[in-house]
Amino acid sequence: MLTIDEIKDISFRKGRGYKGEDVDAFIDEVIVTVEQLKKEKSDLIRKMDILATRVEQYRADEETVRNALLSAQRVADSAVKEANAKSAKILAEAEAKAKAMLAEGEAVNAKQKDIYLKLKADSVKLRSELETIYASHLKTVGEFPTDAVLVRKKEELDRLYPTAPVEEEKPVEPVETAEPEETVEPAKVEPPVRADEDFEPVTPDSIDYVKEDSKYSDLKFGDNYDVDAD
């Protein structure tokens, strides 16, 4: 490859052919062109050096960015994994707590239901007992004599055992005396006695009660009452 100096110092032998002026002019243009190309080459080399430096910087930056991206990706993956694990744990705990609360609520409901049914059963039993007691009381009330029975019994006793009317004693006005009056006990009135020897004293068992028909006549009451007898 020719240098600028070699081009400048070149010489040609003289003879018939090209004119010296034309050759010198061409050489000058070649020199200018070569110098321009040299200058451009230098500029290109400088630019290539700059570009190479930048490329190296870009490569270093790219590696840094790549490492940063990889690190960020790893951190993100770890954060997502940790968040998924925490969310799964929270969800599992919430589901377990909800199931426990639901089971506890169902147990409470079942217990309250049993209590309610027991109270209802006790109410039914109490009602049955009250109805039995009430029916027994009604039977007892049905056995009590009425006003009409009392009147008939009085008439029957007056007919069987007549008595004289008792006169009411008139009150005696007190007389003031110096000495206190002696207290006189009233004479005892004996009940009338029949003349026949077959007389028997009147007792509650000897009286023939006439039971009045009543809607409670068939009711029974007392210790001898048998519930299963009916």
C-alpha positions in Angstrom: 0.0 0.0 0.0 1.4 3.4 -1.0 1.8 6.1 1.5 1.3 9.9 1.0 5.0 10.5 1.0 5.7 7.8 -1.6 3.0 9.3 -3.8 4.5 12.7 -3.4 8.1 11.6 -4.1 7.2 9.4 -7.1 8.9 10.3 -10.4 8.4 9.1 -13.9 10.9 8.7 -16.7 10.5 11.2 -19.4 9.6 10.1 -22.9 6.9 10.3 -25.4 3.6 9.7 -23.6 1.7 11.6 -21.0 2.3 15.2 -20.3 4.1 16.0 -17.1 1.6 18.7 -16.1 -1.3 16.2 -16.3 0.5 13.6 -14.3 1.4 16.1 -11.6 -2.2 17.4 -11.4 -3.5 13.8 -11.1 -0.9 13.0 -8.4 -2.0 16.1 -6.5 -5.7 15.0 -6.7 -4.6 11.5 -5.6 -2.8 13.0 -2.6 -5.8 15.1 -1.6 -8.0 12.1 -2.0 -5.7 9.8 0.0 -5.3 12.4 2.7 -9.1 12.8 2.9 -9.5 9.1 3.1 -6.9 8.9 5.8 -8.6 11.6 7.7 -12.0 9.9 7.3 -10.3 6.6 8.3 -9.0 8.3 11.5 -12.5 9.7 12.2 -14.0 6.3 11.6 -11.5 4.6 13.9 -12.1 7.2 16.6 -15.9 6.7 16.2 -15.4 3.0 16.2 -13.4 3.3 19.4 -16.2 5.4 20.9 -18.8 2.9 19.7 -16.8 0.0 21.0 -16.5 1.8 24.4 -20.2 2.4 24.4 -21.0 -1.1 23.3 -18.8 -2.3 26.2 -20.7 0.0 28.5 -24.0 -1.1 27.1 -22.9 -4.7 27.6 -21.9 -4.0 31.2 -25.2 -2.1 31.7 -27.1 -4.9 30.0 -25.5 -7.4 32.3 -26.3 -5.2 35.3 -29.8 -4.7 34.1 -30.1 -8.4 33.4 -28.8 -9.2 36.8 -31.2 -6.7 38.3 -34.0 -8.1 36.3 -33.1 -11.6 37.4 -32.8 -10.5 41.0 -36.1 -8.6 40.7 -37.7 -11.6 39.2 -36.4 -13.9 41.9 -37.7 -11.4 44.6 -41.0 -11.2 42.8 -41.3 -14.9 42.5 -40.4 -15.3 46.2 -42.9 -12.6 47.2 -45.6 -14.2 45.1 -44.8 -17.6 46.5 -44.8 -16.2 50.1 -48.0 -14.3 49.4 -49.7 -17.4 48.0 -48.5 -19.4 51.0 -49.9 -16.8 53.4 -53.1 -16.5 51.5 -53.5 -20.2 51.5 -52.8 -20.4 55.2 -55.2 -17.6 56.0 -57.9 -19.2 53.8 -57.4 -22.6 55.4 -57.6 -21.0 58.9 -60.7 -19.1 57.9 -62.3 -22.2 56.5 -61.4 -24.2 59.7 -62.7 -21.4 61.9 -65.9 -21.1 59.8 -66.4 -24.9 60.0 -65.8 -24.8 63.8 -68.3 -22.0 64.2 -70.8 -23.7 62.0 -70.4 -27.0 64.0 -70.7 -25.0 67.3 -73.8 -23.3 66.0 -75.3 -26.6 64.9 -74.5 -28.1 68.3 -76.1 -25.1 70.1 -79.2 -25.3 67.8 -79.5 -29.1 68.5 -79.1 -28.5 72.2 -81.7 -25.7 72.2 -84.0 -27.9 70.1 -83.7 -30.7 72.6 -84.4 -28.3 75.5 -87.4 -26.9 73.6 -88.8 -30.4 72.9 -88.2 -31.4 76.5 -90.1 -28.3 77.7 -92.9 -29.2 75.4 -92.9 -32.8 76.6 -92.9 -31.5 80.2 -95.8 -29.2 79.3 -97.8 -32.0 77.8 -97.1 -34.2 80.9 -98.1 -31.3 83.3 -101.2 -30.7 81.3 -102.2 -34.3 81.5 -101.5 -34.3 85.3 -103.5 -31.1 85.8 -106.4 -32.6 83.7 -106.3 -35.7 85.9 -106.2 -33.6 89.1 -109.0 -31.3 87.8 -111.1 -34.3 86.8 -110.6 -35.8 90.3 -111.6 -32.5 91.9 -114.7 -32.3 89.7 -115.6 -35.8 90.8 -115.2 -34.8 94.4 -117.3 -31.7 93.9 -119.9 -33.8 92.2 -120.2 -35.9 95.3 -120.9 -32.9 97.5 -124.7 -32.4 98.4 -126.6 -29.6 96.7 -129.1 -27.2 98.3 -132.0 -29.4 97.1 -130.4 -32.5 98.8 -129.8 -30.5 102.0 -133.5 -29.4 102.1 -134.7 -33.0 101.5 -132.3 -34.3 104.3 -133.6 -31.7 106.7 -137.2 -32.6 105.9 -136.4 -36.3 106.3 -134.7 -35.7 109.7 -137.6 -33.5 110.9 -140.0 -36.2 109.9 -138.0 -39.0 111.6 -136.9 -37.1 114.6 -139.4 -34.2 115.3 -138.3 -31.7 117.9 -140.3 -29.0 119.8 -139.5 -25.4 118.8 -137.1 -23.7 121.2 -138.4 -20.4 122.6 -135.9 -17.7 122.5 -135.1 -16.3 126.0 -135.7 -12.7 126.4 -132.7 -10.8 127.7 -132.9 -9.9 131.4 -132.1 -6.4 132.3 -129.3 -6.3 134.9 -130.2 -5.1 138.4 -127.8 -3.1 140.2 -127.0 -4.6 143.6 -124.3 -4.3 146.1 -123.3 -7.8 145.7 -122.5 -9.6 142.4 -125.1 -11.9 141.2 -124.3 -15.6 141.1 -123.9 -17.1 137.7 -126.5 -19.7 137.0 -125.6 -22.4 134.5 -128.4 -23.0 131.9 -130.1 -26.4 132.2 -128.9 -29.0 129.8 -131.6 -30.0 127.2 -131.6 -33.6 126.5 -132.5 -34.7 123.0 -135.8 -36.5 122.7 -135.7 -40.2 123.1 -138.0 -42.6 121.3 -140.1 -44.9 123.5 -139.4 -48.1 121.5 -136.5 -50.3 122.4 -135.2 -50.7 118.8 -134.1 -47.1 118.6 -130.6 -46.7 117.1 -128.6 -43.4 117.4 -128.4 -41.4 114.2 -124.9 -41.6 112.6 -123.7 -40.4 109.2 -123.6 -44.1 108.1 -127.2 -44.7 109.1 -128.5 -41.8 106.9 -129.7 -42.9 103.5 -128.5 -40.1 101.3 -130.4 -39.7 98.1 -127.9 -38.7 95.5 -129.0 -36.2 93.0 -128.3 -36.9 89.4 -125.5 -34.7 88.2 -123.2 -34.6 85.2 -120.3 -35.3 87.7 -122.1 -38.3 89.2 -119.8 -40.8 87.5 -116.6 -39.1 88.6 -114.4 -40.8 91.2 -111.9 -39.4 93.6 -109.8 -40.6 96.5 -107.0 -43.0 97.2 -109.0 -45.9 95.8 -109.4 -44.2 92.5 -107.9 -46.4 89.7 -107.0 -44.5 86.6 -107.0 -47.7 84.5 -110.4 -48.9 85.8 -112.2 -46.9 83.1 
